[in-house]
Amino acid sequence: MGHRKTVCTHLTLGWCPCATPATLANASTNVVCTHLTLNNVCPCRSETHASSSSNKEPARKKRRISKEGLPSDDVWKIKKVLEKSDVRNMSRLMLARDLAEKYVLPVLGANYADNIKDKGVTVKIWDVDTNTMHSLLFKLWGSSNCYVFIGKWIQDFVKRRNLKNGDEIGLYWDANNSHFNFSVLQVS
């Protein structure tokens, strides 16, 4: 029998994942995104839908998000290959200062600047692979002068998703839903 593919009919009417804080700030209020995906890759999913098979694939397989069917600009603005310190006892996901200043601070706004330096700001993170919502605290980590996501990082992401040193993750701001989207882009 031939392979049967599941077709995604994900349609975004409003701000799509390719919208950046800069484009949102400069856009008029009547701009509507018209991205429409009608193939086997959906921007809300991290992998192509393969045909069903009686042999189940292992849970940890090497995979990459296909750019086929995605907007021309890769939506995963923040990409990080996890280090030992991200998946071990440090209980935090560290972001390079330049990534945080370019992709996180602008969407949180100036109102939160003092809180980020002191106690941190709670941010919502949607795991697009498992369709689950989580909350983490985003703050400036004083000892390293970098930014971190802390809180339940180990419990809600590392342990739940079985993340390992060398896995690549991605994050981007979903302006339409006011949260970050998260995905495991590649496993080591």
Biotite code that builds the C-alpha atoms (Angstrom):
import biotite.structure as struc

atoms = struc.array([
    struc.Atom([0.000, 0.000, 0.000], chain_id="A", res_id=1, res_name="MET", atom_name="CA", element="C"),
    struc.Atom([1.156, 3.565, -0.642], chain_id="A", res_id=2, res_name="GLY", atom_name="CA", element="C"),
    struc.Atom([2.015, 6.075, 2.012], chain_id="A", res_id=3, res_name="HIS", atom_name="CA", element="C"),
    struc.Atom([-0.860, 8.148, 3.341], chain_id="A", res_id=4, res_name="ARG", atom_name="CA", element="C"),
    struc.Atom([0.019, 11.695, 4.372], chain_id="A", res_id=5, res_name="LYS", atom_name="CA", element="C"),
    struc.Atom([-1.903, 13.843, 6.783], chain_id="A", res_id=6, res_name="THR", atom_name="CA", element="C"),
    struc.Atom([-2.511, 17.289, 5.346], chain_id="A", res_id=7, res_name="VAL", atom_name="CA", element="C"),
    struc.Atom([-2.402, 20.233, 7.713], chain_id="A", res_id=8, res_name="CYS", atom_name="CA", element="C"),
    struc.Atom([-4.921, 22.972, 7.119], chain_id="A", res_id=9, res_name="THR", atom_name="CA", element="C"),
    struc.Atom([-3.453, 25.368, 9.675], chain_id="A", res_id=10, res_name="HIS", atom_name="CA", element="C"),
    struc.Atom([-4.563, 28.881, 8.708], chain_id="A", res_id=11, res_name="LEU", atom_name="CA", element="C"),
    struc.Atom([-3.459, 32.000, 10.496], chain_id="A", res_id=12, res_name="THR", atom_name="CA", element="C"),
    struc.Atom([-5.746, 35.008, 10.295], chain_id="A", res_id=13, res_name="LEU", atom_name="CA", element="C"),
    struc.Atom([-3.997, 37.677, 12.275], chain_id="A", res_id=14, res_name="GLY", atom_name="CA", element="C"),
    struc.Atom([-0.405, 37.905, 13.383], chain_id="A", res_id=15, res_name="TRP", atom_name="CA", element="C"),
    struc.Atom([1.454, 34.815, 12.298], chain_id="A", res_id=16, res_name="CYS", atom_name="CA", element="C"),
    struc.Atom([4.614, 33.295, 13.803], chain_id="A", res_id=17, res_name="PRO", atom_name="CA", element="C"),
    struc.Atom([6.744, 35.168, 11.268], chain_id="A", res_id=18, res_name="CYS", atom_name="CA", element="C"),
    struc.Atom([5.727, 38.521, 12.771], chain_id="A", res_id=19, res_name="ALA", atom_name="CA", element="C"),
    struc.Atom([8.544, 40.127, 14.718], chain_id="A", res_id=20, res_name="THR", atom_name="CA", element="C"),
    struc.Atom([8.317, 42.832, 17.381], chain_id="A", res_id=21, res_name="PRO", atom_name="CA", element="C"),
    struc.Atom([9.781, 45.289, 14.842], chain_id="A", res_id=22, res_name="ALA", atom_name="CA", element="C"),
    struc.Atom([7.211, 44.493, 12.152], chain_id="A", res_id=23, res_name="THR", atom_name="CA", element="C"),
    struc.Atom([4.401, 44.639, 14.687], chain_id="A", res_id=24, res_name="LEU", atom_name="CA", element="C"),
    struc.Atom([5.532, 48.049, 15.938], chain_id="A", res_id=25, res_name="ALA", atom_name="CA", element="C"),
    struc.Atom([5.643, 49.435, 12.392], chain_id="A", res_id=26, res_name="ASN", atom_name="CA", element="C"),
    struc.Atom([2.491, 47.754, 11.077], chain_id="A", res_id=27, res_name="ALA", atom_name="CA", element="C"),
    struc.Atom([-0.861, 49.432, 10.775], chain_id="A", res_id=28, res_name="SER", atom_name="CA", element="C"),
    struc.Atom([-3.747, 47.894, 12.687], chain_id="A", res_id=29, res_name="THR", atom_name="CA", element="C"),
    struc.Atom([-5.452, 46.594, 9.548], chain_id="A", res_id=30, res_name="ASN", atom_name="CA", element="C"),
    struc.Atom([-2.648, 44.275, 8.392], chain_id="A", res_id=31, res_name="VAL", atom_name="CA", element="C"),
    struc.Atom([-3.647, 40.605, 8.294], chain_id="A", res_id=32, res_name="VAL", atom_name="CA", element="C"),
    struc.Atom([-1.276, 37.716, 7.642], chain_id="A", res_id=33, res_name="CYS", atom_name="CA", element="C"),
    struc.Atom([-2.338, 35.441, 4.815], chain_id="A", res_id=34, res_name="THR", atom_name="CA", element="C"),
    struc.Atom([0.086, 32.548, 5.278], chain_id="A", res_id=35, res_name="HIS", atom_name="CA", element="C"),
    struc.Atom([-1.699, 29.302, 4.530], chain_id="A", res_id=36, res_name="LEU", atom_name="CA", element="C"),
    struc.Atom([-0.099, 25.885, 4.681], chain_id="A", res_id=37, res_name="THR", atom_name="CA", element="C"),
    struc.Atom([-1.637, 23.089, 2.664], chain_id="A", res_id=38, res_name="LEU", atom_name="CA", element="C"),
    struc.Atom([0.972, 20.330, 2.687], chain_id="A", res_id=39, res_name="ASN", atom_name="CA", element="C"),
    struc.Atom([2.393, 17.824, 5.118], chain_id="A", res_id=40, res_name="ASN", atom_name="CA", element="C"),
    struc.Atom([4.309, 20.387, 7.188], chain_id="A", res_id=41, res_name="VAL", atom_name="CA", element="C"),
    struc.Atom([2.609, 22.775, 9.552], chain_id="A", res_id=42, res_name="CYS", atom_name="CA", element="C"),
    struc.Atom([4.324, 25.737, 11.253], chain_id="A", res_id=43, res_name="PRO", atom_name="CA", element="C"),
    struc.Atom([2.633, 24.745, 14.501], chain_id="A", res_id=44, res_name="CYS", atom_name="CA", element="C"),
    struc.Atom([4.248, 21.300, 14.414], chain_id="A", res_id=45, res_name="ARG", atom_name="CA", element="C"),
    struc.Atom([7.899, 20.403, 14.590], chain_id="A", res_id=46, res_name="SER", atom_name="CA", element="C"),
    struc.Atom([7.995, 17.462, 12.233], chain_id="A", res_id=47, res_name="GLU", atom_name="CA", element="C"),
    struc.Atom([6.335, 16.234, 9.096], chain_id="A", res_id=48, res_name="THR", atom_name="CA", element="C"),
    struc.Atom([3.405, 13.903, 9.480], chain_id="A", res_id=49, res_name="HIS", atom_name="CA", element="C"),
    struc.Atom([4.587, 10.522, 8.295], chain_id="A", res_id=50, res_name="ALA", atom_name="CA", element="C"),
    struc.Atom([2.327, 7.727, 7.259], chain_id="A", res_id=51, res_name="SER", atom_name="CA", element="C"),
    struc.Atom([1.173, 5.458, 10.015], chain_id="A", res_id=52, res_name="SER", atom_name="CA", element="C"),
    struc.Atom([3.081, 2.248, 10.352], chain_id="A", res_id=53, res_name="SER", atom_name="CA", element="C"),
    struc.Atom([2.767, -0.845, 12.465], chain_id="A", res_id=54, res_name="SER", atom_name="CA", element="C"),
    struc.Atom([6.368, -0.336, 13.626], chain_id="A", res_id=55, res_name="ASN", atom_name="CA", element="C"),
    struc.Atom([6.554, 2.540, 16.041], chain_id="A", res_id=56, res_name="LYS", atom_name="CA", element="C"),
    struc.Atom([9.554, 4.827, 15.679], chain_id="A", res_id=57, res_name="GLU", atom_name="CA", element="C"),
    struc.Atom([11.730, 5.398, 18.736], chain_id="A", res_id=58, res_name="PRO", atom_name="CA", element="C"),
    struc.Atom([10.703, 8.395, 20.812], chain_id="A", res_id=59, res_name="ALA", atom_name="CA", element="C"),
    struc.Atom([14.132, 10.044, 20.443], chain_id="A", res_id=60, res_name="ARG", atom_name="CA", element="C"),
    struc.Atom([14.911, 10.307, 16.778], chain_id="A", res_id=61, res_name="LYS", atom_name="CA", element="C"),
    struc.Atom([17.084, 12.803, 14.996], chain_id="A", res_id=62, res_name="LYS", atom_name="CA", element="C"),
    struc.Atom([14.861, 15.332, 13.313], chain_id="A", res_id=63, res_name="ARG", atom_name="CA", element="C"),
    struc.Atom([14.980, 18.829, 11.953], chain_id="A", res_id=64, res_name="ARG", atom_name="CA", element="C"),
    struc.Atom([12.116, 21.162, 11.312], chain_id="A", res_id=65, res_name="ILE", atom_name="CA", element="C"),
    struc.Atom([11.558, 21.325, 7.617], chain_id="A", res_id=66, res_name="SER", atom_name="CA", element="C"),
    struc.Atom([11.428, 24.799, 6.160], chain_id="A", res_id=67, res_name="LYS", atom_name="CA", element="C"),
    struc.Atom([9.099, 23.483, 3.477], chain_id="A", res_id=68, res_name="GLU", atom_name="CA", element="C"),
    struc.Atom([5.741, 25.136, 3.979], chain_id="A", res_id=69, res_name="GLY", atom_name="CA", element="C"),
    struc.Atom([7.030, 27.648, 6.521], chain_id="A", res_id=70, res_name="LEU", atom_name="CA", element="C"),
    struc.Atom([7.247, 31.379, 5.921], chain_id="A", res_id=71, res_name="PRO", atom_name="CA", element="C"),
    struc.Atom([10.475, 32.334, 4.154], chain_id="A", res_id=72, res_name="SER", atom_name="CA", element="C"),
    struc.Atom([11.900, 33.603, 7.438], chain_id="A", res_id=73, res_name="ASP", atom_name="CA", element="C"),
    struc.Atom([12.663, 30.807, 9.934], chain_id="A", res_id=74, res_name="ASP", atom_name="CA", element="C"),
    struc.Atom([10.282, 31.271, 12.875], chain_id="A", res_id=75, res_name="VAL", atom_name="CA", element="C"),
    struc.Atom([12.676, 29.823, 15.449], chain_id="A", res_id=76, res_name="TRP", atom_name="CA", element="C"),
    struc.Atom([14.467, 33.071, 16.300], chain_id="A", res_id=77, res_name="LYS", atom_name="CA", element="C"),
    struc.Atom([16.138, 31.692, 19.410], chain_id="A", res_id=78, res_name="ILE", atom_name="CA", element="C"),
    struc.Atom([17.992, 28.450, 18.767], chain_id="A", res_id=79, res_name="LYS", atom_name="CA", element="C"),
    struc.Atom([20.204, 26.813, 21.330], chain_id="A", res_id=80, res_name="LYS", atom_name="CA", element="C"),
    struc.Atom([22.166, 23.600, 21.476], chain_id="A", res_id=81, res_name="VAL", atom_name="CA", element="C"),
    struc.Atom([21.744, 22.555, 25.091], chain_id="A", res_id=82, res_name="LEU", atom_name="CA", element="C"),
    struc.Atom([24.827, 22.372, 27.270], chain_id="A", res_id=83, res_name="GLU", atom_name="CA", element="C"),
    struc.Atom([25.413, 20.226, 30.351], chain_id="A", res_id=84, res_name="LYS", atom_name="CA", element="C"),
    struc.Atom([24.585, 23.191, 32.580], chain_id="A", res_id=85, res_name="SER", atom_name="CA", element="C"),
    struc.Atom([21.167, 23.534, 30.876], chain_id="A", res_id=86, res_name="ASP", atom_name="CA", element="C"),
    struc.Atom([20.121, 19.939, 31.566], chain_id="A", res_id=87, res_name="VAL", atom_name="CA", element="C"),
    struc.Atom([21.777, 19.203, 34.895], chain_id="A", res_id=88, res_name="ARG", atom_name="CA", element="C"),
    struc.Atom([21.572, 20.577, 38.425], chain_id="A", res_id=89, res_name="ASN", atom_name="CA", element="C"),
    struc.Atom([21.793, 24.298, 37.568], chain_id="A", res_id=90, res_name="MET", atom_name="CA", element="C"),
    struc.Atom([17.970, 24.365, 37.109], chain_id="A", res_id=91, res_name="SER", atom_name="CA", element="C"),
    struc.Atom([18.038, 27.013, 34.410], chain_id="A", res_id=92, res_name="ARG", atom_name="CA", element="C"),
    struc.Atom([18.176, 27.567, 30.666], chain_id="A", res_id=93, res_name="LEU", atom_name="CA", element="C"),
    struc.Atom([20.822, 30.181, 29.959], chain_id="A", res_id=94, res_name="MET", atom_name="CA", element="C"),
    struc.Atom([20.441, 32.457, 26.935], chain_id="A", res_id=95, res_name="LEU", atom_name="CA", element="C"),
    struc.Atom([23.244, 34.430, 25.384], chain_id="A", res_id=96, res_name="ALA", atom_name="CA", element="C"),
    struc.Atom([22.853, 38.112, 26.182], chain_id="A", res_id=97, res_name="ARG", atom_name="CA", element="C"),
    struc.Atom([22.574, 39.097, 22.499], chain_id="A", res_id=98, res_name="ASP", atom_name="CA", element="C"),
    struc.Atom([19.686, 36.656, 21.868], chain_id="A", res_id=99, res_name="LEU", atom_name="CA", element="C"),
    struc.Atom([17.818, 37.810, 24.968], chain_id="A", res_id=100, res_name="ALA", atom_name="CA", element="C"),
    struc.Atom([18.269, 41.478, 24.110], chain_id="A", res_id=101, res_name="GLU", atom_name="CA", element="C"),
    struc.Atom([17.185, 40.954, 20.503], chain_id="A", res_id=102, res_name="LYS", atom_name="CA", element="C"),
    struc.Atom([14.259, 38.532, 20.886], chain_id="A", res_id=103, res_name="TYR", atom_name="CA", element="C"),
    struc.Atom([13.039, 38.492, 24.501], chain_id="A", res_id=104, res_name="VAL", atom_name="CA", element="C"),
    struc.Atom([13.438, 41.941, 26.053], chain_id="A", res_id=105, res_name="LEU", atom_name="CA", element="C"),
    struc.Atom([11.648, 43.808, 23.209], chain_id="A", res_id=106, res_name="PRO", atom_name="CA", element="C"),
    struc.Atom([8.511, 41.679, 23.532], chain_id="A", res_id=107, res_name="VAL", atom_name="CA", element="C"),
    struc.Atom([8.392, 41.986, 27.311], chain_id="A", res_id=108, res_name="LEU", atom_name="CA", element="C"),
    struc.Atom([8.655, 45.777, 27.124], chain_id="A", res_id=109, res_name="GLY", atom_name="CA", element="C"),
    struc.Atom([10.353, 48.482, 29.125], chain_id="A", res_id=110, res_name="ALA", atom_name="CA", element="C"),
    struc.Atom([7.797, 48.160, 31.943], chain_id="A", res_id=111, res_name="ASN", atom_name="CA", element="C"),
    struc.Atom([9.483, 44.953, 33.064], chain_id="A", res_id=112, res_name="TYR", atom_name="CA", element="C"),
    struc.Atom([13.136, 46.091, 32.872], chain_id="A", res_id=113, res_name="ALA", atom_name="CA", element="C"),
    struc.Atom([13.597, 46.540, 36.633], chain_id="A", res_id=114, res_name="ASP", atom_name="CA", element="C"),
    struc.Atom([11.778, 43.293, 37.463], chain_id="A", res_id=115, res_name="ASN", atom_name="CA", element="C"),
    struc.Atom([13.955, 41.317, 35.032], chain_id="A", res_id=116, res_name="ILE", atom_name="CA", element="C"),
    struc.Atom([17.069, 42.537, 36.849], chain_id="A", res_id=117, res_name="LYS", atom_name="CA", element="C"),
    struc.Atom([15.671, 41.870, 40.324], chain_id="A", res_id=118, res_name="ASP", atom_name="CA", element="C"),
    struc.Atom([13.153, 39.090, 40.849], chain_id="A", res_id=119, res_name="LYS", atom_name="CA", element="C"),
    struc.Atom([12.363, 38.245, 37.222], chain_id="A", res_id=120, res_name="GLY", atom_name="CA", element="C"),
    struc.Atom([9.249, 38.196, 35.044], chain_id="A", res_id=121, res_name="VAL", atom_name="CA", element="C"),
    struc.Atom([6.941, 35.209, 34.562], chain_id="A", res_id=122, res_name="THR", atom_name="CA", element="C"),
    struc.Atom([6.556, 34.226, 30.906], chain_id="A", res_id=123, res_name="VAL", atom_name="CA", element="C"),
    struc.Atom([4.256, 31.647, 29.339], chain_id="A", res_id=124, res_name="LYS", atom_name="CA", element="C"),
    struc.Atom([5.815, 29.052, 27.038], chain_id="A", res_id=125, res_name="ILE", atom_name="CA", element="C"),
    struc.Atom([3.745, 26.829, 24.736], chain_id="A", res_id=126, res_name="TRP", atom_name="CA", element="C"),
    struc.Atom([5.371, 23.521, 23.817], chain_id="A", res_id=127, res_name="ASP", atom_name="CA", element="C"),
    struc.Atom([4.234, 23.102, 20.215], chain_id="A", res_id=128, res_name="VAL", atom_name="CA", element="C"),
    struc.Atom([5.395, 19.475, 20.114], chain_id="A", res_id=129, res_name="ASP", atom_name="CA", element="C"),
    struc.Atom([3.195, 18.347, 23.011], chain_id="A", res_id=130, res_name="THR", atom_name="CA", element="C"),
    struc.Atom([0.526, 21.088, 23.025], chain_id="A", res_id=131, res_name="ASN", atom_name="CA", element="C"),
    struc.Atom([1.184, 22.013, 26.649], chain_id="A", res_id=132, res_name="THR", atom_name="CA", element="C"),
    struc.Atom([1.552, 25.410, 28.352], chain_id="A", res_id=133, res_name="MET", atom_name="CA", element="C"),
    struc.Atom([4.223, 26.133, 30.956], chain_id="A", res_id=134, res_name="HIS", atom_name="CA", element="C"),
    struc.Atom([5.413, 29.125, 32.986], chain_id="A", res_id=135, res_name="SER", atom_name="CA", element="C"),
    struc.Atom([9.031, 30.054, 33.598], chain_id="A", res_id=136, res_name="LEU", atom_name="CA", element="C"),
    struc.Atom([10.698, 33.012, 35.247], chain_id="A", res_id=137, res_name="LEU", atom_name="CA", element="C"),
    struc.Atom([12.912, 35.104, 32.945], chain_id="A", res_id=138, res_name="PHE", atom_name="CA", element="C"),
    struc.Atom([15.602, 37.145, 34.644], chain_id="A", res_id=139, res_name="LYS", atom_name="CA", element="C"),
    struc.Atom([19.089, 38.562, 34.465], chain_id="A", res_id=140, res_name="LEU", atom_name="CA", element="C"),
    struc.Atom([21.508, 36.103, 36.087], chain_id="A", res_id=141, res_name="TRP", atom_name="CA", element="C"),
    struc.Atom([23.807, 38.397, 38.054], chain_id="A", res_id=142, res_name="GLY", atom_name="CA", element="C"),
    struc.Atom([26.809, 36.109, 38.418], chain_id="A", res_id=143, res_name="SER", atom_name="CA", element="C"),
    struc.Atom([27.250, 35.591, 34.666], chain_id="A", res_id=144, res_name="SER", atom_name="CA", element="C"),
    struc.Atom([25.533, 38.746, 33.370], chain_id="A", res_id=145, res_name="ASN", atom_name="CA", element="C"),
    struc.Atom([23.423, 36.520, 31.065], chain_id="A", res_id=146, res_name="CYS", atom_name="CA", element="C"),
    struc.Atom([19.689, 35.944, 30.935], chain_id="A", res_id=147, res_name="TYR", atom_name="CA", element="C"),
    struc.Atom([18.042, 32.765, 32.139], chain_id="A", res_id=148, res_name="VAL", atom_name="CA", element="C"),
    struc.Atom([14.717, 30.970, 32.232], chain_id="A", res_id=149, res_name="PHE", atom_name="CA", element="C"),
    struc.Atom([14.320, 29.442, 35.700], chain_id="A", res_id=150, res_name="ILE", atom_name="CA", element="C"),
    struc.Atom([11.548, 27.950, 37.786], chain_id="A", res_id=151, res_name="GLY", atom_name="CA", element="C"),
    struc.Atom([10.345, 24.584, 36.554], chain_id="A", res_id=152, res_name="LYS", atom_name="CA", element="C"),
    struc.Atom([12.781, 24.392, 33.606], chain_id="A", res_id=153, res_name="TRP", atom_name="CA", element="C"),
    struc.Atom([14.153, 21.022, 34.724], chain_id="A", res_id=154, res_name="ILE", atom_name="CA", element="C"),
    struc.Atom([10.763, 19.510, 35.628], chain_id="A", res_id=155, res_name="GLN", atom_name="CA", element="C"),
    struc.Atom([8.635, 20.919, 32.793], chain_id="A", res_id=156, res_name="ASP", atom_name="CA", element="C"),
    struc.Atom([11.161, 20.698, 29.972], chain_id="A", res_id=157, res_name="PHE", atom_name="CA", element="C"),
    struc.Atom([14.318, 18.675, 30.690], chain_id="A", res_id=158, res_name="VAL", atom_name="CA", element="C"),
    struc.Atom([12.694, 15.731, 32.491], chain_id="A", res_id=159, res_name="LYS", atom_name="CA", element="C"),
    struc.Atom([9.300, 15.805, 30.759], chain_id="A", res_id=160, res_name="ARG", atom_name="CA", element="C"),
    struc.Atom([10.848, 16.017, 27.275], chain_id="A", res_id=161, res_name="ARG", atom_name="CA", element="C"),
    struc.Atom([13.919, 13.908, 28.139], chain_id="A", res_id=162, res_name="ASN", atom_name="CA", element="C"),
    struc.Atom([16.260, 16.679, 26.956], chain_id="A", res_id=163, res_name="LEU", atom_name="CA", element="C"),
    struc.Atom([19.963, 15.876, 26.759], chain_id="A", res_id=164, res_name="LYS", atom_name="CA", element="C"),
    struc.Atom([23.259, 17.685, 26.305], chain_id="A", res_id=165, res_name="ASN", atom_name="CA", element="C"),
    struc.Atom([23.577, 18.411, 22.565], chain_id="A", res_id=166, res_name="GLY", atom_name="CA", element="C"),
    struc.Atom([19.837, 18.591, 21.784], chain_id="A", res_id=167, res_name="ASP", atom_name="CA", element="C"),
    struc.Atom([18.801, 21.729, 19.906], chain_id="A", res_id=168, res_name="GLU", atom_name="CA", element="C"),
    struc.Atom([15.759, 23.696, 21.024], chain_id="A", res_id=169, res_name="ILE", atom_name="CA", element="C"),
    struc.Atom([14.000, 26.671, 19.505], chain_id="A", res_id=170, res_name="GLY", atom_name="CA", element="C"),
    struc.Atom([11.894, 29.514, 20.871], chain_id="A", res_id=171, res_name="LEU", atom_name="CA", element="C"),
    struc.Atom([10.038, 32.408, 19.293], chain_id="A", res_id=172, res_name="TYR", atom_name="CA", element="C"),
    struc.Atom([7.515, 34.978, 20.435], chain_id="A", res_id=173, res_name="TRP", atom_name="CA", element="C"),
    struc.Atom([3.951, 34.300, 19.333], chain_id="A", res_id=174, res_name="ASP", atom_name="CA", element="C"),
    struc.Atom([2.560, 37.835, 19.190], chain_id="A", res_id=175, res_name="ALA", atom_name="CA", element="C"),
    struc.Atom([-0.973, 36.631, 18.497], chain_id="A", res_id=176, res_name="ASN", atom_name="CA", element="C"),
    struc.Atom([-1.120, 34.622, 21.728], chain_id="A", res_id=177, res_name="ASN", atom_name="CA", element="C"),
    struc.Atom([1.367, 36.625, 23.845], chain_id="A", res_id=178, res_name="SER", atom_name="CA", element="C"),
    struc.Atom([3.603, 33.712, 24.736], chain_id="A", res_id=179, res_name="HIS", atom_name="CA", element="C"),
    struc.Atom([6.778, 32.018, 23.563], chain_id="A", res_id=180, res_name="PHE", atom_name="CA", element="C"),
    struc.Atom([6.560, 28.881, 21.458], chain_id="A", res_id=181, res_name="ASN", atom_name="CA", element="C"),
    struc.Atom([9.046, 26.096, 22.205], chain_id="A", res_id=182, res_name="PHE", atom_name="CA", element="C"),
    struc.Atom([10.142, 23.068, 20.207], chain_id="A", res_id=183, res_name="SER", atom_name="CA", element="C"),
    struc.Atom([12.859, 20.452, 20.237], chain_id="A", res_id=184, res_name="VAL", atom_name="CA", element="C"),
    struc.Atom([14.440, 21.066, 16.834], chain_id="A", res_id=185, res_name="LEU", atom_name="CA", element="C"),
    struc.Atom([16.978, 18.241, 16.875], chain_id="A", res_id=186, res_name="GLN", atom_name="CA", element="C"),
    struc.Atom([18.004, 15.542, 19.322], chain_id="A", res_id=187, res_name="VAL", atom_name="CA", element="C"),
    struc.Atom([21.618, 14.527, 19.760], chain_id="A", res_id=188, res_name="SER", atom_name="CA", element="C"),
])
